[in-house]
Amino acid sequence: MSTTDLDPDSYTDMLACVQAFHDKHDFKNTGGEELTYRIALMAEELGEISACVTKGKANEALAEECADLFILLVGTAIAADFDLRQAFWDKMNKIMKRDAKMVNGRIRVSEFRD
């Protein structure tokens, strides 16, 4: 699949591209879609994002690491067979109804328990 023919604003094209990547490397049959493994990969990417921020790396490096995490998230939705786009909108609708609180000088939007 050539990425030059895809709409960069289309989630459907992003999903198809990640699926093509999974298919190319046969992730389904080689352990690449095993969920515990994917969680470990996401934790690794989050560590790389953290390193970009704490070490003051360029925004380009941060963007690349965030893209790695996004690709892993989309791939996890493929592996677990759920619609990430729908999950996103369901969660946004839920969190938009929440109140915010200041906690230790920073804003938090969460399901606060009394």
N, C-alpha and C positions, 0 to 999 in steps of 0.2 A: 504494500500500500504506500503510495507516494503522498507525503504530507503536503506537497505543493498544491494538490487538487482539493484539499479539504478547506472547509470554512472555519477559520480560527475562532469564531464566536459560537460555534455549534457544539453543544454538549454531545449530541449524537455522533458527530464526527470524532470528538475526543474519545468517546466510548469505543467506537469502531477501531480507532487507532490502537488503543490499549489492548483490545481484543486481538487485533492482528499481531501485536507484540507477544501476547500470551500464546497464540497459535504458532507463531514462528519458532518459539522455543519450547513448545509442547509442555507448558507449565502444568496443564491438567494431569499429565501422566508422569511428570518428573518431580513432583513435590512442590512446584512453584506456587500452587494455589492452596497449599495446606495453611490453614488459618493461624496456627501458632507461629509458624515460620514467618508469615506475613507480618504479624504483630512485632516480632523481633526486628524485621527489616524497617518497619515504621518507627520503632524506638531508636534504631540506629540513625535514621534520617532526621528525627527530631533532635538527636544529639548533634548532628551536623548543623542543623539550623541554629541551635543554641550556640555552637562554637562560632558561627558567623556573627551573631549578635555580640557575644561577650568578648570576642577578639577584634571587633571593629572591622570585619572584612567588608569588602565592597558590596553594594546592593546587588550587583550582578551575581555574586556568589550566593547571597541569600536567596535571590530569585530562583537560581538553579536548584538549590536544596529544597525550597518550597515546592518547586515543580516535581522533584523526585517524590516528595511525600504525597502530592496530589495524584500522581500516576499510580503510586501504591494504593491510595485510597480507592481510586476508580477500579483498579485491579482486584482489590478486596471485595468490592461490590460484585464484580464478575464472578470471583471465586465462590462467594457466599450466595450468589444468585438473588440479589435484591436490587431494587431500583434506587440508586443513589440520588438521582434527581428528585424523585418523589420523597425520599427520606429527608433530603435537604429542605424541601418546602414544608413538609410536615413539622420538622423541628423549628424552622423559622417561624411558622404560625404559632407554635407553642411558646417559644421564647419571647416573641413580640408582646405577649400578654403579661410577662413577668415585670415585677418592680425591680428597681435597682437600689442598692445600698452601698454606702461607703464602708469599706472594711480595711482597716489599717492604712487609711489614706488613699485607697484606690477603689475605683468603682467595681462592683460585682453585680452581675445579673444572674441570679440563680434561683432555684427552688429553696427559699429560706425556710428553715424549720425553727419553730419557737422552742 
